[in-house]
């Protein structure tokens, strides 16, 4: 970042900020006796450093700010507002860099992202809650601008290092989450949130464990992957369990790790058998609580009610919807409502991200989003085919493809993909824009957008990267 901004401007800004703070400390010392004000100053300093090191650290700052805002951790306050400041800054700086120095070329995926945002603004104009819907649309605009500029800048010319950094981040996240639940603190609140987050993390950890390299690193990542899968089953989230099984199974198949797949299946069968022998009542109880969700009438009974309500909303407002993140059956907004979080009075649970976007922006507004998802699915298929043919396991697009596949499957049963305040939504779309650039085009030797010969790796390199 520092090589893209004139050094004189940076020095002038730093001196001006120091003089301003010094003046305030002298003339209004009470400003600095408030914990809120001190926290704001510290946050501003961190944000300035993150902008200074934009390419290397800002993606991490964005993800962490949304994770903290969505967590159930104590002593973590104010992140509901801070996350939007971070995202706005990231989108603005990223856009400036792309306009000034250029960046990844504009693609069809980006065009439909623009159409999708326009659709959210059109639906807001016919919504019962236009202000709320407009804010939701603006948040999607910020997210897409950042994902299309800042997130791509973070990965450009360092794709492999970026993905390995994601793997390391996932190791820390799983370890911290496991420790939190081990001491009895529910870090992510809703069990479905725990399952969804671990489902996102699992493909990256499994890919990292299969890369080769130092044995200690492989073992650590494998242990954390097993721990991650355990947390998914612990959450009792069926969507997350299904996403993990599909993405992990496909990854093992594509990388031709048949022995690992068989060993994993055998271990799972042994564990289930042992539990059934020592606790005969555990298996029926698990089936009731996980598969049927304590409902006797069918597997999808818990989803029937929100799906029916979503279909009713779509039928009543088929073309332009009710406004993104709102419903036509909501209550009047109470006075003093904030601008930085979802309104419980005007929204509802849809039980599916795809039904949510259809209900929110209608058929016209949802079409661009579905085209974007189709583009992602096509690129996933190409990546799988290319990996199977080339036998190159270390390409950074491989774990991203499995992550996006798991997310697309999971979103069919959970409502998060078009909720820009959700950390899953922010992470998914940021990775999606990066993946669009990285995905192989079908050639045997693939050149990344930055010119790196990512596909030209020998057998030893592919299995045991340096």
C-alpha positions in Angstrom: 0.0 0.0 0.0 2.8 2.4 0.9 4.3 2.3 -2.6 0.9 3.3 -4.1 0.6 6.5 -2.0 3.0 9.5 -2.3 5.3 9.4 0.7 4.8 13.2 1.2 1.1 12.7 1.6 1.6 9.9 4.2 4.1 12.0 6.2 1.8 15.1 6.1 -1.2 13.0 7.2 0.8 11.5 10.1 2.1 14.9 11.3 -1.4 16.4 10.9 -3.0 13.6 12.9 -0.4 14.0 15.7 -0.8 17.7 15.9 -4.6 17.3 16.1 -4.4 14.8 18.9 -1.9 17.0 20.7 -4.2 20.0 20.5 -7.2 18.0 21.7 -5.2 16.6 24.6 -4.2 20.1 25.7 -7.5 22.0 25.1 -10.0 19.2 25.9 -8.3 16.7 28.2 -11.6 15.2 29.3 -11.9 13.6 25.9 -9.1 11.2 26.8 -10.6 10.2 30.2 -13.5 8.3 28.5 -12.9 4.7 27.8 -15.1 5.0 24.7 -13.1 7.9 23.3 -9.8 6.1 24.1 -11.1 3.0 22.4 -12.1 5.0 19.3 -8.6 6.6 19.1 -7.0 3.2 19.4 -9.3 1.8 16.8 -8.5 4.7 14.5 -4.8 4.1 14.9 -5.2 0.4 14.1 -7.3 1.3 11.0 -4.6 3.8 9.8 -1.9 1.1 10.2 -4.1 -1.4 8.4 -4.6 1.0 5.5 -0.8 1.7 5.4 -0.3 -2.1 5.1 -3.5 -2.5 3.0 -2.4 -5.4 0.8 -1.0 -7.5 3.6 -3.3 -7.0 6.6 -6.6 -5.3 5.6 -8.4 -8.5 4.6 -7.6 -10.0 8.0 -8.9 -6.8 9.7 -12.2 -7.0 7.7 -12.8 -10.7 8.6 -11.9 -10.2 12.2 -14.1 -7.2 12.6 -17.1 -9.1 11.3 -16.2 -12.2 13.3 -16.0 -10.2 16.5 -19.3 -8.5 15.7 -21.0 -11.8 15.3 -19.4 -13.6 18.2 -20.8 -14.2 21.7 -17.6 -13.1 23.4 -17.6 -11.0 26.6 -15.9 -7.6 26.7 -16.2 -7.3 22.9 -18.5 -4.3 22.4 -19.0 -1.8 19.7 -18.0 -4.1 16.8 -21.5 -3.9 15.3 -20.7 -0.3 14.3 -16.9 -0.7 13.8 -17.3 -3.5 11.2 -19.1 -1.0 8.8 -16.4 1.6 9.3 -13.8 -1.0 8.4 -15.7 -2.2 5.4 -16.3 1.3 4.1 -12.7 2.2 4.5 -11.6 -1.0 2.8 -14.0 -0.5 -0.1 -12.9 3.1 -0.6 -9.2 2.5 -0.5 -9.4 -0.6 -2.7 -11.4 1.3 -5.3 -8.9 4.2 -5.2 -6.0 1.8 -5.8 -7.8 0.0 -8.7 -8.7 3.3 -10.3 -5.2 4.7 -9.9 -3.0 1.7 -10.7 -5.3 -0.8 -12.2 -6.0 -4.3 -11.0 -7.7 -7.5 -11.9 -9.7 -7.1 -15.2 -13.4 -6.5 -15.1 -15.3 -9.8 -15.8 -18.8 -11.0 -16.4 -19.0 -11.9 -12.7 -18.4 -8.3 -11.8 -21.0 -7.1 -14.2 -23.7 -9.2 -12.7 -22.6 -8.1 -9.2 -23.4 -4.5 -10.3 -26.8 -5.6 -11.6 -27.5 -7.4 -8.4 -26.8 -4.3 -6.3 -29.0 -2.2 -8.6 -31.8 -4.8 -8.1 -31.6 -4.3 -4.3 -32.0 -0.5 -4.8 -35.0 -1.0 -7.1 -36.7 -3.4 -4.6 -36.1 -0.9 -1.8 -38.2 1.7 -3.7 -41.2 -0.6 -3.5 -40.6 -2.0 0.0 -42.8 -1.4 3.0 -39.6 -0.4 4.8 -37.6 1.5 2.2 -35.0 2.9 4.5 -34.1 -0.5 6.0 -34.0 -2.1 2.5 -31.9 0.7 1.1 -29.4 0.3 4.0 -29.2 -3.4 3.2 -28.7 -2.7 -0.4 -25.9 -0.2 0.4 -24.2 -2.8 2.6 -24.2 -5.2 -0.3 -22.7 -2.5 -2.5 -19.9 -1.9 0.1 -19.3 -5.6 0.3 -19.1 -6.2 -3.5 -16.8 -3.1 -3.9 -14.4 -4.4 -1.3 -14.5 -8.0 -2.5 -14.0 -6.9 -6.1 -11.1 -4.6 -5.2 -9.6 -4.9 -1.8 -9.9 -8.7 -1.4 -8.5 -9.2 -4.9 -5.6 -6.9 -4.1 -4.8 -9.0 -1.0 -4.4 -12.1 -3.2 -3.0 -10.7 -6.5 0.6 -11.8 -7.2 0.7 -13.8 -3.9 -2.1 -16.3 -4.5 -0.4 -19.3 -2.9 0.8 -17.3 0.1 -2.6 -15.8 0.6 -4.4 -19.2 0.6 -1.7 -20.7 3.0 -2.4 -17.6 5.2 -6.1 -18.6 5.2 -5.1 -22.1 6.3 -3.1 -20.7 9.2 -6.0 -18.4 10.2 -8.3 -21.4 10.1 -6.0 -23.3 12.4 -6.1 -20.4 15.0 -9.8 -20.1 14.6 -10.5 -23.8 15.2 -8.1 -24.0 18.2 -9.6 -20.9 19.8 -13.1 -22.1 19.2 -12.4 -25.5 20.7 -10.7 -23.9 23.7 -13.7 -21.6 24.2 -16.2 -24.5 24.2 -13.9 -26.7 26.3 -14.1 -24.1 29.2 -17.8 -23.9 28.8 -18.2 -20.6 26.9 -20.4 -20.6 23.8 -18.3 -18.4 21.5 -20.7 -18.3 18.6 -24.1 -18.3 20.3 -26.4 -20.3 18.0 -25.2 -23.9 17.4 -26.0 -23.4 13.7 -23.4 -20.5 13.6 -20.8 -22.8 15.1 -21.6 -25.5 12.5 -21.6 -23.1 9.6 -18.2 -21.6 10.5 -16.6 -24.9 11.0 -18.0 -26.1 7.7 -16.3 -23.2 5.9 -13.0 -23.9 7.6 -12.9 -27.7 7.1 -11.9 -27.8 3.4 -9.0 -25.4 3.9 -7.7 -27.4 6.8 -8.0 -30.8 5.0 -6.3 -29.4 2.0 -3.5 -28.0 4.1 -3.1 -31.3 5.9 -2.7 -33.1 2.5 -0.2 -30.7 1.0 2.8 -32.5 2.4 5.9 -30.7 3.8 6.9 -31.1 7.4 5.3 -34.0 9.2 4.6 -31.9 12.3 2.6 -29.4 10.3 0.6 -32.1 8.6 -0.2 -33.7 11.9 -1.2 -30.4 13.5 -3.5 -29.6 10.6 -5.0 -33.1 10.5 -5.7 -32.9 14.3 -7.3 -29.5 13.9 -9.4 -30.8 11.0 -10.7 -33.8 13.1 -11.4 -31.3 15.8 -13.3 -29.1 13.3 -15.4 -32.0 12.1 -16.2 -32.9 15.7 -17.4 -29.4 16.4 -19.6 -29.6 13.3 -21.2 -32.8 14.6 -21.4 -31.2 18.1 -23.4 -28.4 16.6 -26.1 -30.8 15.4 -26.4 -28.7 12.2 -27.6 -30.9 9.4 -26.7 -28.4 6.7 -23.2 -28.0 8.1 -22.7 -31.8 8.4 -23.8 -32.4 4.8 -21.6 -29.6 3.5 -18.5 -31.0 5.3 -19.1 -34.5 4.1 -19.6 -33.5 0.5 -16.7 -31.0 0.3 -14.3 -33.2 2.2 -15.3 -36.3 0.2 -15.0 -34.6 -3.1 -11.6 -33.1 -2.2 -10.2 -36.5 -1.3 -11.6 -37.9 -4.5 -10.2 -35.2 -6.7 -6.7 -35.4 -5.1 -6.9 -39.2 -5.4 -6.5 -39.7 -1.7 -8.5 -43.0 -1.6 -6.5 -44.4 1.3 -7.2 -41.4 3.5 -10.9 -41.5 2.5 -11.2 -45.2 3.4 -9.3 -44.7 6.7 -11.5 -41.8 7.6 -14.7 -43.8 6.8 -13.4 -46.8 8.9 -12.6 -44.5 11.9 -16.1 -43.0 11.6 -17.7 -46.4 11.5 -15.6 -47.6 14.5 -16.6 -44.5 16.6 -20.3 -44.9 15.8 -20.1 -48.6 16.6 -18.3 -48.1 19.8 -20.9 -45.4 20.9 -23.7 -47.8 20.0 -22.2 -50.6 22.1 -21.5 -48.6 25.2 -24.4 -46.3 24.9 -27.3 -48.1 23.1 -29.6 -45.1 23.6 -27.1 -42.6 22.0 -27.8 -43.5 18.3 -31.6 -43.1 18.4 -31.2 -39.9 20.4 -28.6 -38.6 17.9 -30.9 -39.4 15.0 -33.8 -37.7 16.7 -31.9 -34.5 17.6 -29.8 -34.2 14.4 -31.7 -35.8 11.5 -35.3 -35.2 12.5 -34.7 -32.2 14.9 -37.1 -33.9 17.4 -39.9 -33.9 14.8 -41.7 -37.2 14.1 -43.3 -36.2 10.8 -40.2 -35.9 8.5 -36.6 -34.8 8.0 -37.5 -31.3 6.8 -40.3 -30.5 9.2 -38.3 -27.8 10.9 -37.8 -26.0 7.6 -41.4 -26.3 6.4 -42.8 -23.3 8.2 -40.1 -20.7 7.1 -40.1 -22.1 3.6 -43.9 -21.7 3.3 -43.7 -18.1 4.6 -41.0 -17.3 2.1 -43.0 -18.8 -0.8 -46.0 -16.8 0.3 -43.9 -13.6 0.3 -42.6 -14.4 -3.2 -46.1 -15.1 -4.5 -47.3 -11.8 -3.2 -44.4 -9.8 -4.5 -43.0 -11.9 -7.4 -41.1 -9.3 -9.5 -39.4 -6.8 -7.2 -39.8 -8.5 -3.8 -40.4 -6.9 -0.4 -36.9 -5.3 -0.1 -33.7 -7.0 0.8 -33.7 -8.2 4.4 -37.3 -7.2 5.0 -40.7 -8.9 4.9 -44.2 -7.7 4.0 -45.6 -9.1 7.3 -43.4 -7.1 9.7 -44.3 -4.8 12.5 -44.0 -1.0 12.7 -40.5 0.1 13.5 -39.9 1.4 17.0 -38.4 4.8 17.5 -34.7 4.9 18.1 -33.8 1.9 16.0 -30.1 1.7 15.1 -28.6 1.7 11.7 -25.9 -0.9 12.1 -27.8 -4.2 12.8 -30.8 -6.1 11.5 -34.3 -5.2 12.6 -36.1 -8.1 14.2 -39.5 -6.3 13.6 -39.2 -6.2 9.8 -37.4 -9.4 8.9 -38.0 -13.1 9.2 -36.3 -16.5 8.9 -36.5 -17.9 5.4 -34.7 -21.2 6.0 -32.7 -20.8 2.8 -30.5 -18.0 1.4 -32.0 -18.6 -2.1 -35.6 -18.2 -0.9 -34.5 -15.1 1.1 -33.1 -13.3 -1.9 -36.1 -14.2 -4.0 -38.4 -12.9 -1.3 -36.3 -9.8 -0.8 -35.6 -8.6 -4.4 -38.0 -10.7 -6.4 -37.3 -12.6 -9.6 -35.9 -9.6 -11.4 -33.5 -8.7 -8.7 -32.5 -12.2 -7.8 -31.5 -13.2 -11.4 -28.1 -11.5 -11.4 -27.2 -13.2 -8.0 -28.2 -16.6 -9.4 -26.1 -16.0 -12.5 -23.2 -15.2 -10.2 -23.7 -18.5 -8.4 -23.9 -20.4 -11.8 -20.6 -18.8 -12.8 -19.1 -20.1 -9.5 -20.5 -23.6 -10.0 -19.1 -23.7 -13.6 -15.7 -22.6 -12.3 -15.8 -25.2 -9.5 -16.5 -27.9 -12.1 -13.6 -26.7 -14.2 -11.3 -26.6 -11.2 -12.2 -30.2 -10.2 -11.7 -31.4 -13.8 -8.4 -29.6 -14.2 -7.1 -30.9 -10.8 -8.1 -34.5 -11.6 -6.4 -34.3 -15.0 -3.3 -32.5 -14.0 -2.9 -34.2 -10.6 -1.6 -30.9 -9.2 -2.9 -30.7 -5.6 -1.2 -27.5 -4.6 -3.1 -25.1 -6.8 -4.6 -22.4 -4.5 -7.9 -22.6 -6.4 -8.5 -26.2 -5.2 -9.3 -25.4 -1.5 -11.3 -22.3 -2.5 -13.4 -24.3 -4.8 -14.3 -26.8 -2.1 -15.0 -24.0 0.4 -17.4 -22.3 -2.1 -19.0 -25.6 -2.8 -19.6 -26.2 0.9 -21.0 -22.7 1.2 -23.4 -23.0 -1.7 -24.8 -26.3 -0.3 -25.1 -24.9 3.2 -26.8 -21.7 2.0 -29.7 -23.8 0.6 -30.8 -24.5 4.3 -29.5 -21.4 6.1 -30.2 -17.7 5.5 -26.8 -15.9 5.4 -25.5 -15.5 1.8 -27.2 -12.2 1.1 -27.0 -10.7 4.7 -24.0 -8.4 4.3 -23.6 -8.0 8.1 -23.0 -11.7 8.6 -19.3 -12.8 8.7 -20.1 -15.8 6.6 -21.5 -13.6 3.9 -18.5 -11.2 3.9 -16.0 -14.1 3.8 -17.9 -16.0 1.1 -18.2 -13.2 -1.3 -14.6 -12.0 -0.7 -13.3 -15.5 -1.5 -15.7 -15.9 -4.4 -14.3 -12.8 -6.2 -10.7 -14.1 -5.6 -11.7 -17.6 -6.9 -13.2 -16.2 -10.1 -9.7 -14.9 -11.0 -7.8 -18.0 -9.8 -10.0 -20.8 -11.2 -8.2 -22.7 -14.1 -9.5 -22.0 -17.6 -9.1 -25.6 -18.7 -5.6 -25.4 -20.1 -3.0 -27.9 -18.9 -0.7 -25.1 -17.9 -2.7 -22.3 -16.2 -1.4 -18.8 -15.7 -2.9 -16.8 -12.9 -4.2 -13.2 -13.3 -0.9 -12.0 -11.9 1.2 -14.0 -14.4 2.3 -16.6 -12.0 2.7 -20.1 -13.5 0.5 -21.7 -10.9 -0.2 -24.8 -13.0 3.4 -25.6 -14.0 4.4 -27.7 -11.0 6.1 -31.0 -11.1 4.8 -34.1 -9.2 7.1 -33.5 -6.3 6.3 -29.8 -6.1 2.6 -30.5 -6.3 2.6 -32.9 -3.4 5.3 -31.4 -1.2 5.4 -27.6 -1.7 8.2 -25.6 -0.4 
